[in-house]
Amino acid sequence: MVVIAERDYDPAWPEIYTIIEHSIKGKLWVTILKIYLVRSTAVPDLISKSVIDIGYIKN
């Protein structure tokens, strides 16, 4: 069983997302049109699981 705990919003999440986004774009720039930070980690001051969810649109 996997347990993912909820925690307070972390102001570092957008910065972590940006690092991941640049890494994905560097590897998949031909196939990815747009990448988004999604779900609760994208909403300041919202309690969230500490997993950064990323959505994308393909070319």
C-alpha distance matrix in Angstrom:
0.0 3.8 6.5 9.9 12.7 16.0 19.2 22.8 24.4 25.1 28.6 27.7 25.4 28.4 29.7 26.5 26.5 30.1 29.4 26.8 29.1 32.0 30.0 29.0 32.6 34.0 32.2 32.3 35.3 36.9 34.2 32.8 35.1 33.2 29.9 28.5 26.2 24.5 22.4 22.1 22.6 26.0 27.2 28.8 28.1 25.1 22.0 19.3 15.9 17.0 16.5 19.9 20.2 23.2 25.2 28.2 31.3 32.5 36.2
3.8 0.0 3.8 6.6 9.8 13.1 16.0 19.7 21.0 21.5 24.9 23.9 21.6 24.7 25.9 22.7 22.8 26.4 25.8 23.2 25.7 28.5 26.7 25.9 29.4 30.9 29.3 29.5 32.4 34.3 31.6 30.0 32.2 30.1 26.7 25.2 22.8 21.2 19.3 18.9 19.1 22.5 23.9 25.4 24.8 22.1 19.0 16.0 12.5 13.3 12.8 16.2 16.8 19.9 22.2 25.3 28.6 30.0 33.7
6.5 3.8 0.0 3.8 6.3 9.7 12.7 16.4 18.1 19.0 22.6 22.0 19.9 23.2 24.6 21.7 22.0 25.8 25.4 23.2 25.7 28.7 27.2 26.6 30.1 31.7 30.5 30.7 33.4 35.5 32.9 30.9 32.8 30.4 26.8 24.9 22.0 20.4 18.0 16.9 17.2 20.8 21.7 22.8 21.9 19.2 15.9 13.3 10.0 11.1 11.7 15.4 16.4 19.9 22.4 25.8 29.2 31.1 34.8
9.9 6.6 3.8 0.0 3.8 6.7 9.6 13.1 14.5 15.4 18.9 18.4 16.2 19.5 21.1 18.4 18.6 22.4 22.4 20.3 22.7 25.7 24.6 24.1 27.4 29.2 28.4 28.5 30.9 33.2 30.8 28.5 30.2 27.5 23.8 21.7 18.6 17.1 14.7 13.4 13.5 17.1 18.1 19.1 18.4 15.8 12.6 9.8 6.3 7.5 8.3 12.0 13.3 17.0 19.7 23.2 26.7 28.8 32.5
12.7 9.8 6.3 3.8 0.0 3.8 6.5 10.2 12.3 13.5 17.3 17.4 15.7 19.2 20.9 18.7 19.3 23.0 23.2 21.7 24.0 27.0 26.3 26.1 29.2 31.0 30.7 30.9 33.0 35.5 33.2 30.6 32.0 29.0 25.3 22.8 19.4 17.9 15.2 13.0 13.1 16.8 17.0 17.5 16.1 13.8 10.2 8.3 5.8 7.2 9.6 13.1 14.9 18.7 21.5 25.1 28.7 31.1 34.7
16.0 13.1 9.7 6.7 3.8 0.0 3.8 7.1 9.3 11.3 15.0 15.8 14.1 17.3 19.5 17.8 18.2 21.8 22.6 21.4 23.3 26.4 26.3 26.0 28.8 30.9 30.9 30.9 32.6 35.2 33.0 30.1 31.0 27.7 24.2 21.2 17.7 16.0 13.1 10.3 10.7 14.2 13.9 14.2 12.5 10.1 6.4 5.1 4.3 6.7 9.6 12.4 14.2 17.9 20.5 24.2 27.7 30.5 34.0
19.2 16.0 12.7 9.6 6.5 3.8 0.0 3.8 6.5 8.3 12.0 13.1 12.2 15.5 17.5 16.3 17.2 20.5 21.4 20.8 22.8 25.7 25.8 26.0 28.6 30.6 31.0 31.2 32.7 35.6 33.6 30.5 31.3 27.9 24.3 21.3 17.5 16.5 14.0 10.7 10.1 13.5 12.8 12.2 10.3 8.9 5.5 5.5 6.0 6.8 10.3 12.6 15.0 18.5 21.4 25.0 28.5 31.4 34.8
22.8 19.7 16.4 13.1 10.2 7.1 3.8 0.0 3.8 6.3 9.5 11.6 11.2 14.1 16.2 15.8 16.8 19.7 21.0 21.0 22.6 25.4 26.0 26.4 28.6 30.7 31.5 31.7 32.8 35.8 34.0 30.7 31.1 27.5 24.0 20.8 17.0 16.3 14.1 10.4 9.6 12.3 10.9 9.3 7.0 6.8 4.7 6.3 8.4 8.8 12.2 13.4 15.9 19.0 21.8 25.2 28.6 31.7 34.9
24.4 21.0 18.1 14.5 12.3 9.3 6.5 3.8 0.0 3.8 6.4 8.8 8.1 10.5 12.9 13.0 13.7 16.4 18.1 18.2 19.5 22.2 23.2 23.6 25.5 27.7 28.8 28.9 29.7 32.8 31.2 27.8 27.9 24.2 20.9 17.6 13.9 13.6 12.0 8.5 6.9 9.0 7.9 6.1 5.2 5.7 5.6 6.4 8.8 8.5 11.2 11.4 13.8 16.4 19.2 22.4 25.8 28.9 32.0
25.1 21.5 19.0 15.4 13.5 11.3 8.3 6.3 3.8 0.0 3.8 5.3 5.7 8.6 10.1 10.2 11.7 14.2 15.4 16.0 17.7 20.0 20.9 21.9 23.8 25.6 26.9 27.4 28.2 31.5 30.2 26.9 27.2 23.7 20.2 17.4 13.8 14.4 13.7 10.8 8.0 9.9 10.0 8.0 8.2 9.3 9.1 9.0 10.3 8.5 11.0 10.8 14.0 16.2 19.3 22.3 25.7 28.6 31.5
28.6 24.9 22.6 18.9 17.3 15.0 12.0 9.5 6.4 3.8 0.0 3.8 5.5 6.8 8.0 9.5 11.0 12.5 14.2 15.6 16.7 18.6 20.2 21.4 22.7 24.5 26.3 26.9 27.1 30.5 29.7 26.2 26.1 22.6 19.4 16.7 13.4 14.8 14.8 12.4 9.3 9.9 10.0 7.5 8.8 10.9 11.9 12.0 13.6 11.7 13.5 12.3 15.2 16.6 19.6 22.1 25.3 28.2 30.8
27.7 23.9 22.0 18.4 17.4 15.8 13.1 11.6 8.8 5.3 3.8 0.0 3.8 5.7 5.4 6.2 8.6 10.1 10.9 12.5 14.2 15.8 17.0 18.6 20.1 21.6 23.3 24.3 24.7 28.3 27.6 24.3 24.7 21.3 18.1 16.0 12.8 14.8 15.4 13.6 10.0 10.9 12.2 10.6 12.2 13.7 14.1 13.2 13.8 11.1 12.3 10.9 14.1 15.3 18.6 20.9 24.2 26.8 29.3
25.4 21.6 19.9 16.2 15.7 14.1 12.2 11.2 8.1 5.7 5.5 3.8 0.0 3.8 5.4 5.0 6.0 8.6 10.0 10.5 12.0 14.3 15.4 16.3 18.0 19.9 21.3 21.8 22.4 25.8 24.8 21.4 21.9 18.5 15.0 12.7 9.3 11.2 11.8 10.5 6.7 7.8 9.9 9.5 11.6 12.1 12.5 10.9 11.3 8.8 9.2 7.3 10.4 11.6 14.9 17.4 20.9 23.5 26.3
28.4 24.7 23.2 19.5 19.2 17.3 15.5 14.1 10.5 8.6 6.8 5.7 3.8 0.0 3.8 5.5 5.0 6.2 8.8 9.9 10.2 12.4 14.3 15.1 16.1 18.2 20.1 20.3 20.4 23.7 23.0 19.5 19.4 15.9 12.8 10.6 7.8 10.5 12.2 11.6 8.1 7.3 9.7 9.6 12.7 13.5 14.8 13.5 14.3 12.2 11.9 9.1 11.1 11.2 13.9 15.9 19.0 21.7 24.1
29.7 25.9 24.6 21.1 20.9 19.5 17.5 16.2 12.9 10.1 8.0 5.4 5.4 3.8 0.0 3.8 5.3 5.1 6.5 8.8 9.7 10.9 12.7 14.4 15.4 16.8 18.9 19.9 19.9 23.5 23.2 20.0 20.3 17.2 14.2 12.9 10.7 13.8 15.6 15.1 11.4 11.0 13.4 12.9 15.6 16.7 17.7 16.3 16.6 13.9 13.6 10.9 13.4 13.2 16.1 17.6 20.7 22.9 25.1
26.5 22.7 21.7 18.4 18.7 17.8 16.3 15.8 13.0 10.2 9.5 6.2 5.0 5.5 3.8 0.0 3.8 5.4 5.2 6.4 8.6 10.2 10.9 12.5 14.4 15.6 17.2 18.3 19.0 22.6 22.0 19.0 20.0 17.0 13.7 12.6 10.2 13.1 14.7 14.4 10.7 11.3 14.2 14.2 16.6 17.0 17.3 15.1 14.6 11.5 10.8 8.4 11.2 11.4 14.8 16.5 19.9 21.9 24.3
26.5 22.8 22.0 18.6 19.3 18.2 17.2 16.8 13.7 11.7 11.0 8.6 6.0 5.0 5.3 3.8 0.0 3.8 5.4 5.1 5.9 8.6 9.8 10.4 12.0 14.0 15.5 15.9 16.4 19.8 19.0 15.8 16.5 13.4 10.0 8.8 6.7 10.0 12.3 12.8 9.5 9.4 12.8 13.7 16.6 16.5 17.2 14.8 14.5 12.1 10.4 7.1 8.7 8.1 11.2 12.8 16.2 18.3 20.9
30.1 26.4 25.8 22.4 23.0 21.8 20.5 19.7 16.4 14.2 12.5 10.1 8.6 6.2 5.1 5.4 3.8 0.0 3.8 5.4 4.9 6.2 8.6 9.8 10.4 12.1 14.4 15.0 14.8 18.5 18.3 15.1 15.5 12.7 9.9 9.7 8.8 12.5 15.3 16.0 12.7 11.8 15.0 15.6 18.8 19.3 20.4 18.3 18.2 15.8 14.2 10.9 12.1 10.6 13.0 13.6 16.4 18.3 20.3
29.4 25.8 25.4 22.4 23.2 22.6 21.4 21.0 18.1 15.4 14.2 10.9 10.0 8.8 6.5 5.2 5.4 3.8 0.0 3.8 5.5 5.4 6.4 8.8 10.1 10.7 12.8 14.3 14.7 18.4 18.5 15.9 17.1 14.8 12.1 12.5 11.6 15.1 17.6 18.2 14.8 14.6 17.9 18.4 21.2 21.6 22.1 19.8 19.1 16.1 14.5 11.6 13.3 12.0 14.8 15.3 18.2 19.5 21.4
26.8 23.2 23.2 20.3 21.7 21.4 20.8 21.0 18.2 16.0 15.6 12.5 10.5 9.9 8.8 6.4 5.1 5.4 3.8 0.0 3.8 5.5 5.1 6.2 8.6 9.8 10.9 12.0 13.1 16.6 16.1 13.6 15.3 13.2 10.0 10.7 10.0 13.2 15.8 16.9 13.8 14.0 17.6 18.7 21.5 21.2 21.5 18.7 17.5 14.8 12.4 9.5 10.6 9.1 11.9 12.5 15.7 16.8 19.2
29.1 25.7 25.7 22.7 24.0 23.3 22.8 22.6 19.5 17.7 16.7 14.2 12.0 10.2 9.7 8.6 5.9 4.9 5.5 3.8 0.0 3.8 5.4 5.2 6.1 8.5 10.0 10.3 10.5 14.0 13.6 10.6 11.8 9.6 6.9 8.3 8.8 12.2 15.5 17.2 14.5 13.6 17.3 18.8 22.0 21.7 22.6 19.9 19.3 17.1 14.5 11.1 11.1 8.5 10.3 10.0 12.8 14.1 16.1
32.0 28.5 28.7 25.7 27.0 26.4 25.7 25.4 22.2 20.0 18.6 15.8 14.3 12.4 10.9 10.2 8.6 6.2 5.4 5.5 3.8 0.0 3.8 5.5 5.1 6.0 8.7 9.9 9.6 13.4 14.0 11.6 12.8 11.4 9.7 11.7 12.4 16.0 19.2 20.8 17.8 17.0 20.5 21.6 24.8 24.9 25.8 23.3 22.5 20.0 17.7 14.5 14.8 12.3 13.8 13.0 15.1 15.7 17.0
30.0 26.7 27.2 24.6 26.3 26.3 25.8 26.0 23.2 20.9 20.2 17.0 15.4 14.3 12.7 10.9 9.8 8.6 6.4 5.1 5.4 3.8 0.0 3.8 5.5 5.1 6.5 8.7 9.7 13.3 13.7 12.0 14.2 13.3 11.3 13.4 13.9 17.1 20.1 21.6 18.8 18.6 22.3 23.4 26.4 26.2 26.5 23.6 22.3 19.7 17.1 14.3 14.8 12.5 14.3 13.6 15.9 16.0 17.6
29.0 25.9 26.6 24.1 26.1 26.0 26.0 26.4 23.6 21.9 21.4 18.6 16.3 15.1 14.4 12.5 10.4 9.8 8.8 6.2 5.2 5.5 3.8 0.0 3.8 5.4 5.3 5.8 7.5 10.7 10.3 8.6 11.2 10.6 8.7 11.4 12.6 15.4 18.5 20.6 18.3 17.9 21.7 23.5 26.5 25.8 26.3 23.2 21.9 19.7 16.6 13.7 13.2 10.3 11.4 10.3 12.5 12.4 14.2
32.6 29.4 30.1 27.4 29.2 28.8 28.6 28.6 25.5 23.8 22.7 20.1 18.0 16.1 15.4 14.4 12.0 10.4 10.1 8.6 6.1 5.1 5.5 3.8 0.0 3.8 5.4 5.2 4.7 8.4 9.0 7.1 9.0 9.0 8.4 11.7 13.6 16.7 20.2 22.4 20.1 19.1 22.8 24.5 27.8 27.4 28.3 25.5 24.6 22.6 19.6 16.4 15.7 12.4 12.7 10.6 11.9 11.5 12.5
34.0 30.9 31.7 29.2 31.0 30.9 30.6 30.7 27.7 25.6 24.5 21.6 19.9 18.2 16.8 15.6 14.0 12.1 10.7 9.8 8.5 6.0 5.1 5.4 3.8 0.0 3.8 5.9 5.8 9.2 10.8 10.1 12.2 12.7 12.1 15.3 16.9 20.0 23.4 25.4 22.8 22.1 25.8 27.2 30.4 30.2 30.9 28.0 26.9 24.4 21.6 18.7 18.4 15.4 16.1 14.2 15.4 14.5 15.0
32.2 29.3 30.5 28.4 30.7 30.9 31.0 31.5 28.8 26.9 26.3 23.3 21.3 20.1 18.9 17.2 15.5 14.4 12.8 10.9 10.0 8.7 6.5 5.3 5.4 3.8 0.0 3.8 6.0 8.4 9.3 9.5 12.6 13.5 12.9 16.1 17.7 20.4 23.5 25.8 23.5 23.1 26.9 28.7 31.8 31.1 31.5 28.3 26.8 24.5 21.4 18.8 18.1 15.3 15.8 13.8 14.9 13.5 14.3
32.3 29.5 30.7 28.5 30.9 30.9 31.2 31.7 28.9 27.4 26.9 24.3 21.8 20.3 19.9 18.3 15.9 15.0 14.3 12.0 10.3 9.9 8.7 5.8 5.2 5.9 3.8 0.0 3.8 5.5 5.6 6.0 9.4 10.8 10.8 14.4 16.6 18.9 22.2 24.9 23.1 22.4 26.1 28.3 31.5 30.6 31.1 28.0 26.6 24.8 21.5 18.7 17.3 14.0 13.7 11.1 11.6 9.8 10.5
35.3 32.4 33.4 30.9 33.0 32.6 32.7 32.8 29.7 28.2 27.1 24.7 22.4 20.4 19.9 19.0 16.4 14.8 14.7 13.1 10.5 9.6 9.7 7.5 4.7 5.8 6.0 3.8 0.0 3.8 5.7 5.5 7.6 9.5 10.5 14.3 17.0 19.6 23.1 25.8 23.9 22.6 26.3 28.3 31.7 31.1 32.1 29.3 28.4 26.6 23.4 20.3 18.9 15.4 14.6 11.6 11.4 9.8 9.5
36.9 34.3 35.5 33.2 35.5 35.2 35.6 35.8 32.8 31.5 30.5 28.3 25.8 23.7 23.5 22.6 19.8 18.5 18.4 16.6 14.0 13.4 13.3 10.7 8.4 9.2 8.4 5.5 3.8 0.0 3.8 6.0 7.9 11.0 12.7 16.5 19.6 21.7 25.2 28.2 26.7 25.3 28.9 31.2 34.6 33.8 34.8 31.9 30.9 29.4 26.1 23.0 21.2 17.6 16.2 12.8 11.6 8.9 7.6
34.2 31.6 32.9 30.8 33.2 33.0 33.6 34.0 31.2 30.2 29.7 27.6 24.8 23.0 23.2 22.0 19.0 18.3 18.5 16.1 13.6 14.0 13.7 10.3 9.0 10.8 9.3 5.6 5.7 3.8 0.0 3.8 6.6 9.5 11.1 14.7 17.8 19.4 22.7 25.9 24.8 23.6 27.1 29.8 33.0 31.8 32.7 29.7 28.6 27.5 24.0 21.1 18.9 15.3 13.5 10.0 8.7 5.6 5.3
32.8 30.0 30.9 28.5 30.6 30.1 30.5 30.7 27.8 26.9 26.2 24.3 21.4 19.5 20.0 19.0 15.8 15.1 15.9 13.6 10.6 11.6 12.0 8.6 7.1 10.1 9.5 6.0 5.5 6.0 3.8 0.0 3.8 5.9 7.3 11.0 14.2 15.9 19.4 22.6 21.4 19.9 23.4 26.0 29.4 28.3 29.4 26.5 25.8 24.7 21.3 18.2 15.9 12.2 10.4 6.9 6.0 4.5 5.7
35.1 32.2 32.8 30.2 32.0 31.0 31.3 31.1 27.9 27.2 26.1 24.7 21.9 19.4 20.3 20.0 16.5 15.5 17.1 15.3 11.8 12.8 14.2 11.2 9.0 12.2 12.6 9.4 7.6 7.9 6.6 3.8 0.0 3.8 7.1 10.4 14.0 15.8 19.4 22.6 21.6 19.5 22.7 25.3 28.9 28.0 29.5 27.0 26.8 25.9 22.8 19.4 17.0 13.3 11.0 7.4 5.4 5.2 5.2
33.2 30.1 30.4 27.5 29.0 27.7 27.9 27.5 24.2 23.7 22.6 21.3 18.5 15.9 17.2 17.0 13.4 12.7 14.8 13.2 9.6 11.4 13.3 10.6 9.0 12.7 13.5 10.8 9.5 11.0 9.5 5.9 3.8 0.0 3.8 6.7 10.4 12.3 16.0 19.0 18.0 15.7 18.9 21.5 25.0 24.3 25.9 23.5 23.6 22.8 19.9 16.3 14.1 10.5 8.4 5.5 5.2 7.2 8.6
29.9 26.7 26.8 23.8 25.3 24.2 24.3 24.0 20.9 20.2 19.4 18.1 15.0 12.8 14.2 13.7 10.0 9.9 12.1 10.0 6.9 9.7 11.3 8.7 8.4 12.1 12.9 10.8 10.5 12.7 11.1 7.3 7.1 3.8 0.0 3.8 7.1 9.4 13.1 15.9 14.6 12.8 16.2 18.8 22.2 21.3 22.7 20.1 20.0 19.0 16.1 12.6 10.6 6.9 5.8 4.3 6.5 9.0 11.4
28.5 25.2 24.9 21.7 22.8 21.2 21.3 20.8 17.6 17.4 16.7 16.0 12.7 10.6 12.9 12.6 8.8 9.7 12.5 10.7 8.3 11.7 13.4 11.4 11.7 15.3 16.1 14.4 14.3 16.5 14.7 11.0 10.4 6.7 3.8 0.0 3.8 5.9 9.7 12.4 11.3 9.1 12.5 15.2 18.6 17.6 19.2 16.9 17.2 16.6 14.1 10.5 8.5 5.6 5.0 6.0 8.6 11.9 14.5
26.2 22.8 22.0 18.6 19.4 17.7 17.5 17.0 13.9 13.8 13.4 12.8 9.3 7.8 10.7 10.2 6.7 8.8 11.6 10.0 8.8 12.4 13.9 12.6 13.6 16.9 17.7 16.6 17.0 19.6 17.8 14.2 14.0 10.4 7.1 3.8 0.0 3.8 7.2 9.2 7.6 5.8 9.5 12.1 15.3 14.3 15.6 13.3 13.7 13.0 10.9 7.4 6.2 4.9 6.4 8.9 12.1 15.2 18.1
24.5 21.2 20.4 17.1 17.9 16.0 16.5 16.3 13.6 14.4 14.8 14.8 11.2 10.5 13.8 13.1 10.0 12.5 15.1 13.2 12.2 16.0 17.1 15.4 16.7 20.0 20.4 18.9 19.6 21.7 19.4 15.9 15.8 12.3 9.4 5.9 3.8 0.0 3.8 6.8 6.9 5.5 8.5 11.9 14.5 12.7 14.0 11.6 12.2 12.6 10.5 7.8 5.5 5.6 6.3 9.6 12.6 16.0 19.2
22.4 19.3 18.0 14.7 15.2 13.1 14.0 14.1 12.0 13.7 14.8 15.4 11.8 12.2 15.6 14.7 12.3 15.3 17.6 15.8 15.5 19.2 20.1 18.5 20.2 23.4 23.5 22.2 23.1 25.2 22.7 19.4 19.4 16.0 13.1 9.7 7.2 3.8 0.0 3.8 5.7 5.8 7.4 10.9 12.7 10.1 11.0 8.7 9.7 11.1 9.6 8.2 6.4 8.3 9.3 12.8 15.8 19.1 22.4
22.1 18.9 16.9 13.4 13.0 10.3 10.7 10.4 8.5 10.8 12.4 13.6 10.5 11.6 15.1 14.4 12.8 16.0 18.2 16.9 17.2 20.8 21.6 20.6 22.4 25.4 25.8 24.9 25.8 28.2 25.9 22.6 22.6 19.0 15.9 12.4 9.2 6.8 3.8 0.0 3.8 5.3 5.4 8.3 9.4 6.5 7.3 5.4 7.5 9.2 9.1 8.5 8.4 11.0 12.7 16.2 19.3 22.6 25.9
22.6 19.1 17.2 13.5 13.1 10.7 10.1 9.6 6.9 8.0 9.3 10.0 6.7 8.1 11.4 10.7 9.5 12.7 14.8 13.8 14.5 17.8 18.8 18.3 20.1 22.8 23.5 23.1 23.9 26.7 24.8 21.4 21.6 18.0 14.6 11.3 7.6 6.9 5.7 3.8 0.0 3.8 5.6 7.4 9.2 7.6 8.2 6.1 7.5 7.4 7.4 6.1 7.4 9.8 12.3 15.7 19.1 22.2 25.4
26.0 22.5 20.8 17.1 16.8 14.2 13.5 12.3 9.0 9.9 9.9 10.9 7.8 7.3 11.0 11.3 9.4 11.8 14.6 14.0 13.6 17.0 18.6 17.9 19.1 22.1 23.1 22.4 22.6 25.3 23.6 19.9 19.5 15.7 12.8 9.1 5.8 5.5 5.8 5.3 3.8 0.0 3.8 6.5 9.5 8.7 10.6 9.3 11.2 11.2 10.7 8.3 8.6 9.7 11.4 14.3 17.3 20.7 23.6
27.2 23.9 21.7 18.1 17.0 13.9 12.8 10.9 7.9 10.0 10.0 12.2 9.9 9.7 13.4 14.2 12.8 15.0 17.9 17.6 17.3 20.5 22.3 21.7 22.8 25.8 26.9 26.1 26.3 28.9 27.1 23.4 22.7 18.9 16.2 12.5 9.5 8.5 7.4 5.4 5.6 3.8 0.0 3.8 6.5 5.8 8.8 8.8 11.8 12.5 13.0 11.4 11.8 13.3 14.7 17.7 20.4 23.9 26.7
28.8 25.4 22.8 19.1 17.5 14.2 12.2 9.3 6.1 8.0 7.5 10.6 9.5 9.6 12.9 14.2 13.7 15.6 18.4 18.7 18.8 21.6 23.4 23.5 24.5 27.2 28.7 28.3 28.3 31.2 29.8 26.0 25.3 21.5 18.8 15.2 12.1 11.9 10.9 8.3 7.4 6.5 3.8 0.0 3.8 5.6 8.7 9.7 12.9 13.1 14.4 13.1 14.5 16.0 17.9 20.7 23.5 27.0 29.6
28.1 24.8 21.9 18.4 16.1 12.5 10.3 7.0 5.2 8.2 8.8 12.2 11.6 12.7 15.6 16.6 16.6 18.8 21.2 21.5 22.0 24.8 26.4 26.5 27.8 30.4 31.8 31.5 31.7 34.6 33.0 29.4 28.9 25.0 22.2 18.6 15.3 14.5 12.7 9.4 9.2 9.5 6.5 3.8 0.0 3.8 6.5 9.0 12.4 13.1 15.3 14.9 16.5 18.7 20.7 23.8 26.7 30.2 33.0
25.1 22.1 19.2 15.8 13.8 10.1 8.9 6.8 5.7 9.3 10.9 13.7 12.1 13.5 16.7 17.0 16.5 19.3 21.6 21.2 21.7 24.9 26.2 25.8 27.4 30.2 31.1 30.6 31.1 33.8 31.8 28.3 28.0 24.3 21.3 17.6 14.3 12.7 10.1 6.5 7.6 8.7 5.8 5.6 3.8 0.0 3.8 6.1 9.8 11.5 13.4 13.4 14.5 17.0 18.9 22.3 25.2 28.6 31.7
22.0 19.0 15.9 12.6 10.2 6.4 5.5 4.7 5.6 9.1 11.9 14.1 12.5 14.8 17.7 17.3 17.2 20.4 22.1 21.5 22.6 25.8 26.5 26.3 28.3 30.9 31.5 31.1 32.1 34.8 32.7 29.4 29.5 25.9 22.7 19.2 15.6 14.0 11.0 7.3 8.2 10.6 8.8 8.7 6.5 3.8 0.0 3.8 7.2 9.3 11.8 12.9 14.4 17.5 19.7 23.3 26.5 29.8 33.1
19.3 16.0 13.3 9.8 8.3 5.1 5.5 6.3 6.4 9.0 12.0 13.2 10.9 13.5 16.3 15.1 14.8 18.3 19.8 18.7 19.9 23.3 23.6 23.2 25.5 28.0 28.3 28.0 29.3 31.9 29.7 26.5 27.0 23.5 20.1 16.9 13.3 11.6 8.7 5.4 6.1 9.3 8.8 9.7 9.0 6.1 3.8 0.0 3.7 6.2 8.2 9.6 11.0 14.4 16.8 20.5 23.8 26.9 30.3
15.9 12.5 10.0 6.3 5.8 4.3 6.0 8.4 8.8 10.3 13.6 13.8 11.3 14.3 16.6 14.6 14.5 18.2 19.1 17.5 19.3 22.5 22.3 21.9 24.6 26.9 26.8 26.6 28.4 30.9 28.6 25.8 26.8 23.6 20.0 17.2 13.7 12.2 9.7 7.5 7.5 11.2 11.8 12.9 12.4 9.8 7.2 3.7 0.0 3.8 5.6 8.2 9.9 13.6 16.3 20.0 23.5 26.2 29.8
17.0 13.3 11.1 7.5 7.2 6.7 6.8 8.8 8.5 8.5 11.7 11.1 8.8 12.2 13.9 11.5 12.1 15.8 16.1 14.8 17.1 20.0 19.7 19.7 22.6 24.4 24.5 24.8 26.6 29.4 27.5 24.7 25.9 22.8 19.0 16.6 13.0 12.6 11.1 9.2 7.4 11.2 12.5 13.1 13.1 11.5 9.3 6.2 3.8 0.0 3.8 6.5 9.4 12.8 16.2 19.6 23.3 25.7 29.2
16.5 12.8 11.7 8.3 9.6 9.6 10.3 12.2 11.2 11.0 13.5 12.3 9.2 11.9 13.6 10.8 10.4 14.2 14.5 12.4 14.5 17.7 17.1 16.6 19.6 21.6 21.4 21.5 23.4 26.1 24.0 21.3 22.8 19.9 16.1 14.1 10.9 10.5 9.6 9.1 7.4 10.7 13.0 14.4 15.3 13.4 11.8 8.2 5.6 3.8 0.0 3.8 6.2 9.6 12.9 16.3 20.0 22.3 25.8
19.9 16.2 15.4 12.0 13.1 12.4 12.6 13.4 11.4 10.8 12.3 10.9 7.3 9.1 10.9 8.4 7.1 10.9 11.6 9.5 11.1 14.5 14.3 13.7 16.4 18.7 18.8 18.7 20.3 23.0 21.1 18.2 19.4 16.3 12.6 10.5 7.4 7.8 8.2 8.5 6.1 8.3 11.4 13.1 14.9 13.4 12.9 9.6 8.2 6.5 3.8 0.0 3.8 6.5 10.1 13.2 17.0 19.4 22.7
20.2 16.8 16.4 13.3 14.9 14.2 15.0 15.9 13.8 14.0 15.2 14.1 10.4 11.1 13.4 11.2 8.7 12.1 13.3 10.6 11.1 14.8 14.8 13.2 15.7 18.4 18.1 17.3 18.9 21.2 18.9 15.9 17.0 14.1 10.6 8.5 6.2 5.5 6.4 8.4 7.4 8.6 11.8 14.5 16.5 14.5 14.4 11.0 9.9 9.4 6.2 3.8 0.0 3.8 6.8 10.3 13.9 16.5 20.0
23.2 19.9 19.9 17.0 18.7 17.9 18.5 19.0 16.4 16.2 16.6 15.3 11.6 11.2 13.2 11.4 8.1 10.6 12.0 9.1 8.5 12.3 12.5 10.3 12.4 15.4 15.3 14.0 15.4 17.6 15.3 12.2 13.3 10.5 6.9 5.6 4.9 5.6 8.3 11.0 9.8 9.7 13.3 16.0 18.7 17.0 17.5 14.4 13.6 12.8 9.6 6.5 3.8 0.0 3.8 6.8 10.5 13.0 16.4
25.2 22.2 22.4 19.7 21.5 20.5 21.4 21.8 19.2 19.3 19.6 18.6 14.9 13.9 16.1 14.8 11.2 13.0 14.8 11.9 10.3 13.8 14.3 11.4 12.7 16.1 15.8 13.7 14.6 16.2 13.5 10.4 11.0 8.4 5.8 5.0 6.4 6.3 9.3 12.7 12.3 11.4 14.7 17.9 20.7 18.9 19.7 16.8 16.3 16.2 12.9 10.1 6.8 3.8 0.0 3.8 7.2 10.1 13.6
28.2 25.3 25.8 23.2 25.1 24.2 25.0 25.2 22.4 22.3 22.1 20.9 17.4 15.9 17.6 16.5 12.8 13.6 15.3 12.5 10.0 13.0 13.6 10.3 10.6 14.2 13.8 11.1 11.6 12.8 10.0 6.9 7.4 5.5 4.3 6.0 8.9 9.6 12.8 16.2 15.7 14.3 17.7 20.7 23.8 22.3 23.3 20.5 20.0 19.6 16.3 13.2 10.3 6.8 3.8 0.0 3.8 6.5 9.8
31.3 28.6 29.2 26.7 28.7 27.7 28.5 28.6 25.8 25.7 25.3 24.2 20.9 19.0 20.7 19.9 16.2 16.4 18.2 15.7 12.8 15.1 15.9 12.5 11.9 15.4 14.9 11.6 11.4 11.6 8.7 6.0 5.4 5.2 6.5 8.6 12.1 12.6 15.8 19.3 19.1 17.3 20.4 23.5 26.7 25.2 26.5 23.8 23.5 23.3 20.0 17.0 13.9 10.5 7.2 3.8 0.0 3.8 6.7
32.5 30.0 31.1 28.8 31.1 30.5 31.4 31.7 28.9 28.6 28.2 26.8 23.5 21.7 22.9 21.9 18.3 18.3 19.5 16.8 14.1 15.7 16.0 12.4 11.5 14.5 13.5 9.8 9.8 8.9 5.6 4.5 5.2 7.2 9.0 11.9 15.2 16.0 19.1 22.6 22.2 20.7 23.9 27.0 30.2 28.6 29.8 26.9 26.2 25.7 22.3 19.4 16.5 13.0 10.1 6.5 3.8 0.0 3.8
36.2 33.7 34.8 32.5 34.7 34.0 34.8 34.9 32.0 31.5 30.8 29.3 26.3 24.1 25.1 24.3 20.9 20.3 21.4 19.2 16.1 17.0 17.6 14.2 12.5 15.0 14.3 10.5 9.5 7.6 5.3 5.7 5.2 8.6 11.4 14.5 18.1 19.2 22.4 25.9 25.4 23.6 26.7 29.6 33.0 31.7 33.1 30.3 29.8 29.2 25.8 22.7 20.0 16.4 13.6 9.8 6.7 3.8 0.0
